[in-house]
């Protein structure tokens, strides 16, 4: 019932910037939160940033001051602006949606993932 489509990944140099987008569509009744996770090779998936329904945001310590999460409520889209990128930011980034969905008893939905590579 829900689709999440991610875009914006790619290659950046250390100190550079990228902006990720994730657009949600389908029979969504209410969005509780949207967030970004990442998973580097041979590492566990980790929460990077989250924005809740009231607009409040939270970030992992490793990205505070460098990444900004935002949203466009009219289009059910969440963004992740990544500045001052470091090689350790290299990972597959996944969009996550927590929502009430018509016709479903699930709450969490995932995007397909987009590769971010930071290298000189």
C-alpha positions as CSV (number, residue, x, y, z in Angstrom):
1,X,0.0,0.0,0.0
2,X,3.0,2.3,0.4
3,X,6.0,3.1,-1.8
4,X,9.1,4.9,-0.8
5,X,11.4,6.1,-3.6
6,X,14.8,7.4,-2.7
7,X,17.1,9.6,-4.8
8,X,20.2,11.8,-4.5
9,X,22.9,9.4,-3.7
10,X,26.3,9.4,-5.4
11,X,29.9,10.2,-5.1
12,X,31.3,13.1,-3.1
13,X,34.7,14.3,-2.0
14,X,35.6,14.7,1.6
15,X,34.1,18.1,2.7
16,X,31.5,18.0,0.0
17,X,27.7,17.8,0.1
18,X,24.9,15.7,-1.0
19,X,21.1,15.9,-0.6
20,X,19.0,12.8,-0.4
21,X,15.2,12.7,-1.0
22,X,12.6,10.2,-0.2
23,X,9.0,10.5,-1.5
24,X,6.3,8.4,0.1
25,X,3.0,7.5,-1.8
26,X,0.0,5.3,-1.2
27,X,-2.8,5.0,1.3
28,X,-1.2,6.9,4.2
29,X,-3.6,8.0,6.9
30,X,-1.0,9.7,9.2
31,X,2.7,10.0,9.3
32,X,4.2,9.6,12.8
33,X,7.8,10.0,11.8
34,X,10.3,9.8,8.9
35,X,13.9,9.0,9.2
36,X,17.1,8.0,7.6
37,X,19.2,4.9,8.4
38,X,22.6,3.8,6.9
39,X,24.5,0.6,6.7
40,X,28.2,0.4,5.8
41,X,29.8,-2.8,4.6
42,X,30.0,-5.4,7.3
43,X,28.4,-3.0,9.9
44,X,25.0,-2.9,11.5
45,X,22.4,-0.6,10.2
46,X,22.2,2.6,12.3
47,X,19.7,5.4,12.8
48,X,21.1,8.7,11.4
49,X,18.3,11.3,11.7
50,X,14.6,11.4,12.4
51,X,11.8,14.0,12.1
52,X,8.6,13.5,14.0
53,X,5.1,14.7,13.2
54,X,5.4,17.9,15.2
55,X,8.6,18.9,13.3
56,X,11.1,18.0,16.0
57,X,14.4,16.4,14.9
58,X,17.1,14.2,16.4
59,X,20.5,13.1,15.1
60,X,23.1,10.6,15.7
61,X,26.1,12.1,17.5
62,X,28.3,11.2,14.5
63,X,26.4,13.6,12.2
64,X,25.3,16.4,14.5
65,X,26.2,19.8,13.0
66,X,26.8,18.3,9.6
67,X,23.5,16.7,8.5
68,X,20.0,18.3,8.5
69,X,16.7,16.4,8.1
70,X,13.7,18.3,6.7
71,X,10.3,17.5,5.1
72,X,7.7,18.7,2.6
73,X,4.4,17.7,4.2
74,X,2.4,18.4,1.0
75,X,4.4,15.9,-0.9
76,X,5.1,13.4,1.9
77,X,8.8,13.8,1.2
78,X,11.7,13.8,3.5
79,X,15.2,15.2,2.8
80,X,18.6,14.7,4.3
81,X,21.1,17.5,3.6
82,X,24.6,16.1,4.2
83,X,27.4,18.7,4.5
84,X,31.1,18.4,5.4
85,X,31.0,14.7,4.3
86,X,33.6,12.3,5.7
87,X,34.8,9.0,4.3
88,X,33.1,7.3,7.2
89,X,29.8,8.5,6.0
90,X,30.1,6.0,3.1
91,X,27.1,3.6,3.3
92,X,23.8,2.7,1.8
93,X,21.2,5.1,3.1
94,X,17.7,3.9,3.7
95,X,14.6,6.0,4.2
96,X,12.1,4.8,6.9
97,X,8.5,5.7,7.3
98,X,6.5,5.1,10.5
99,X,2.8,5.7,9.7
100,X,-0.8,4.6,10.1
101,X,-1.7,3.1,6.7
102,X,-5.2,2.3,5.5
103,X,-5.8,-1.4,5.0
104,X,-2.6,-2.4,6.8
105,X,-1.5,-3.4,10.3
106,X,2.1,-2.6,9.6
107,X,3.7,0.7,10.8
108,X,7.2,0.7,9.3
109,X,8.1,0.9,5.7
110,X,11.5,1.2,3.9
111,X,12.9,2.7,0.8
112,X,15.1,0.8,-1.6
113,X,18.4,2.3,-0.4
114,X,20.7,4.7,-2.2
115,X,24.5,4.5,-2.2
116,X,26.6,7.4,-0.8
117,X,30.3,7.2,-1.4
118,X,32.7,9.8,0.1
119,X,36.2,9.4,-1.4
120,X,39.0,11.5,-2.8
